[in-house]
Amino acid sequence: MKFKKENLKIPQHVAIILDGNGRWAKKRGMPRTFGHQVGVENIRKVTVAASELGIKALSVYAFSTENWKRPKEEVEFLMKLPGEFEKKFKDEFEKHDVKVMFSGRKTHLSKENLEILERITDKTKDRLGIVLNICFDYGSQTEITEAVQRIGEDVVNGLIKPNEIEPKDIEKYLYTKDLPKLDLWIRPSGEVRLSNFMLWQASYAELYFCKTYWPAFSKKDLENAILSYNGRDRRFGGLKSK
């Protein structure tokens, strides 16, 4: 099946795990940090490609709550990426009208990184193009736990009754509350697991796995994922009448 945008249903919200950076670098005799650096560059390329394809929101899993367990030098390198991201991509993202938001914990990041994330978010908040949601120090279980804590506070304060809470109410407390529902969840690198990424949001998303490492993931790979998405029968637990 050839990719013809006008004949396809384009997913409104796509999520990608940025997986395989270290293995991609190792195959080239380079340190893992080189793979992470090229992987960050690829966020820019894939964001622009997603915008051109008509995707409204792109969520990328850049650093997980579990990634703190990695070697110290690798974590220190990854913590420099928000600053690199701001310096390298601000002009191109302005050109493509990209709105940037961040999902994740704020309690473990340095004051400097928090200021960078807030500055990027504030500068891009009024843009009308694709939303790039960077999941940084993100974990789905942590996201859901924080949502439950805030719901509990609202119950205690009499703002909501426990027996009136519905799934749509819980979604209002998630990081992604302002994004379209997740349509397509992608994992490159050949691994086949969810890895604590958007567990709530992925409940009825289509899952797509490929062997391409993230630094090499291209517009063509994204198109292949969309082609696969168009071949799915999305029934959301029901059956379509004949």
C-alpha positions in Angstrom: 0.0 0.0 0.0 1.5 3.3 -1.1 1.4 6.4 1.2 -1.0 8.9 -0.2 -2.0 11.4 2.6 -5.2 12.4 0.9 -6.5 8.8 1.0 -5.6 8.1 4.6 -6.9 8.8 8.0 -4.2 10.6 9.8 -3.9 10.0 13.6 -4.4 13.2 15.6 -2.1 12.2 18.5 0.9 10.0 18.1 3.2 8.9 20.9 6.8 7.5 20.3 9.3 6.0 22.7 12.7 7.3 21.8 14.3 3.9 22.1 17.6 2.4 20.8 19.9 5.5 21.0 22.6 3.6 22.9 22.5 0.5 20.7 22.5 2.7 17.5 25.7 4.4 18.8 27.4 1.1 19.9 27.0 -0.3 16.4 28.9 2.6 15.1 31.7 2.3 17.7 30.5 5.5 19.5 29.6 6.2 23.1 26.0 5.9 24.2 25.9 9.7 24.7 26.5 10.2 21.0 23.3 8.2 20.3 21.3 10.4 22.7 22.7 13.5 21.0 21.6 12.3 17.6 18.3 11.1 19.1 17.6 14.7 20.3 18.4 16.0 16.8 15.9 13.5 15.4 13.1 14.9 17.6 13.3 18.0 15.4 13.2 16.1 12.1 10.3 13.8 13.1 8.3 16.8 14.6 8.5 18.6 11.3 7.6 15.5 9.4 4.6 14.9 11.7 3.4 18.4 11.2 3.7 18.0 7.4 1.6 14.9 7.6 -1.2 16.6 9.5 -0.6 15.1 13.0 -1.9 17.5 15.6 0.1 16.3 18.7 3.3 14.3 19.0 4.3 13.0 22.4 7.9 11.7 22.8 9.3 9.7 25.7 12.7 11.3 26.2 13.6 10.5 29.8 11.7 8.1 32.1 11.4 8.1 35.9 13.4 4.9 35.8 16.2 6.3 33.7 17.8 7.8 36.9 19.1 4.3 37.5 21.4 4.5 34.4 25.2 5.3 34.8 25.9 8.7 36.4 27.7 10.1 33.4 24.9 9.2 31.1 22.3 10.8 33.3 24.4 13.9 33.6 24.6 14.1 29.9 20.8 13.6 29.5 20.2 16.4 32.0 22.0 18.8 29.7 19.6 18.1 26.8 16.9 20.6 27.7 19.4 23.4 27.3 20.7 22.0 24.1 17.1 21.6 22.9 16.3 25.2 23.6 19.4 26.6 21.8 19.3 24.4 18.7 15.6 24.2 17.8 13.9 27.4 18.9 14.2 29.1 15.4 13.0 26.1 13.4 10.2 25.4 15.8 9.1 29.0 15.5 9.2 28.7 11.7 6.9 25.7 11.8 4.7 27.2 14.6 5.4 24.3 17.0 3.9 24.6 20.4 6.0 22.8 23.0 4.8 21.3 26.3 6.4 19.0 28.9 4.9 16.1 30.8 6.6 14.6 33.8 7.6 15.1 37.4 9.0 18.5 38.4 10.4 17.4 41.8 13.6 15.7 40.6 14.8 18.2 38.1 17.3 21.0 38.7 16.2 24.6 39.1 18.0 25.4 35.9 16.2 22.7 33.9 12.8 23.7 35.4 13.5 27.3 34.3 14.4 26.2 30.8 11.2 24.0 30.5 9.0 26.9 31.8 10.7 29.3 29.4 10.1 27.1 26.3 6.5 26.4 27.3 5.8 30.1 27.9 7.4 31.2 24.6 5.4 28.7 22.5 2.1 28.6 24.3 0.2 30.7 21.8 1.4 28.8 18.7 -1.2 27.1 16.6 0.8 24.4 14.9 1.6 20.8 16.0 1.9 20.3 19.8 5.2 18.6 20.7 4.7 17.0 24.1 8.2 16.1 25.5 7.8 13.5 28.3 10.8 14.2 30.5 11.2 12.5 33.9 7.9 10.9 32.9 6.4 7.6 34.2 2.8 6.7 33.6 2.4 5.2 37.1 3.7 8.4 38.6 1.3 10.4 36.4 -1.7 8.4 37.5 -0.6 8.5 41.2 -0.3 12.3 41.1 -3.8 12.4 39.5 -5.2 10.3 42.3 -3.6 12.5 44.9 -5.1 15.6 43.4 -8.5 14.0 43.1 -8.2 13.0 46.8 -7.5 16.6 47.7 -10.5 17.7 45.8 -12.7 15.1 47.5 -11.4 16.3 50.9 -12.2 19.9 50.0 -15.7 18.9 48.9 -15.1 19.8 45.2 -16.0 16.3 44.0 -17.8 13.2 45.4 -16.1 9.8 45.2 -19.1 8.1 43.7 -19.4 10.7 40.9 -15.8 10.2 39.6 -15.8 8.8 36.0 -12.9 8.1 33.6 -13.4 11.4 31.9 -12.9 13.1 35.3 -9.6 11.3 35.9 -8.4 12.4 32.4 -8.7 16.0 33.5 -5.9 15.4 36.1 -3.5 13.8 33.7 -0.5 15.6 32.1 -2.2 15.1 28.7 -5.6 16.7 29.6 -5.3 19.3 26.9 -4.2 17.0 24.1 -6.4 14.9 21.7 -7.0 11.3 22.7 -4.0 9.1 21.8 -4.5 7.3 18.4 -1.2 5.7 17.6 1.6 4.5 20.0 4.9 3.7 18.5 8.0 1.9 19.8 11.1 1.7 17.6 14.2 -0.5 18.3 12.7 -3.9 18.2 11.6 -4.0 21.9 8.0 -5.1 22.4 6.8 -3.7 25.8 5.0 -0.6 27.1 7.7 0.5 29.5 5.4 2.7 31.7 4.6 5.1 28.8 1.1 6.5 28.6 -0.6 3.4 30.0 -4.0 5.2 30.5 -3.8 7.0 27.2 -2.9 3.9 25.3 -6.0 1.9 26.5 -7.5 2.1 23.0 -4.6 3.4 20.9 -3.2 1.3 18.1 0.3 -0.1 19.0 3.1 -0.2 16.4 6.5 -1.7 16.9 9.4 -1.6 14.4 13.1 -2.5 14.5 14.5 0.9 13.4 16.5 2.5 16.2 15.3 6.0 17.1 18.2 8.0 15.7 17.5 6.4 12.3 13.7 6.7 12.6 12.6 8.8 9.6 9.5 10.3 8.0 9.2 7.0 6.0 9.1 5.0 9.2 6.3 7.4 10.5 4.4 6.9 7.2 4.7 3.1 7.6 3.3 3.4 11.1 0.4 5.4 9.7 -0.2 2.9 6.9 -0.4 0.2 9.6 -2.8 2.3 11.6 -5.1 2.7 8.6 -5.2 -1.1 8.3 -6.6 -1.5 11.8 -10.3 -2.1 12.6 -10.8 0.3 15.5 -13.9 -1.0 17.3 -13.1 0.4 20.8 -14.6 -2.7 22.4 -17.7 -2.8 20.3 -18.9 -4.2 17.0 -19.7 -2.2 13.9 -23.1 -2.9 12.4 -23.1 -4.4 8.9 
